[in-house]
């Protein structure tokens, strides 16, 4: 059976990075290390793009204030 568009897409992981806006200082460390460019940064907040996030946790490990956690999708 040939792969279809829906079966050939990379499935995201079971986890998703989540940013606590109350703790986040918008230092951009997470966006710098994200291997799939799933984090967008503005002057006032950081946003994780769920369609890109693979749940690898690299951003969690570099956040200096612990504002990022992995949650279930």
Order of alpha helices (4+ residues) and beta strands (2+ residues): alpha-beta-alpha-beta-beta-alpha-beta
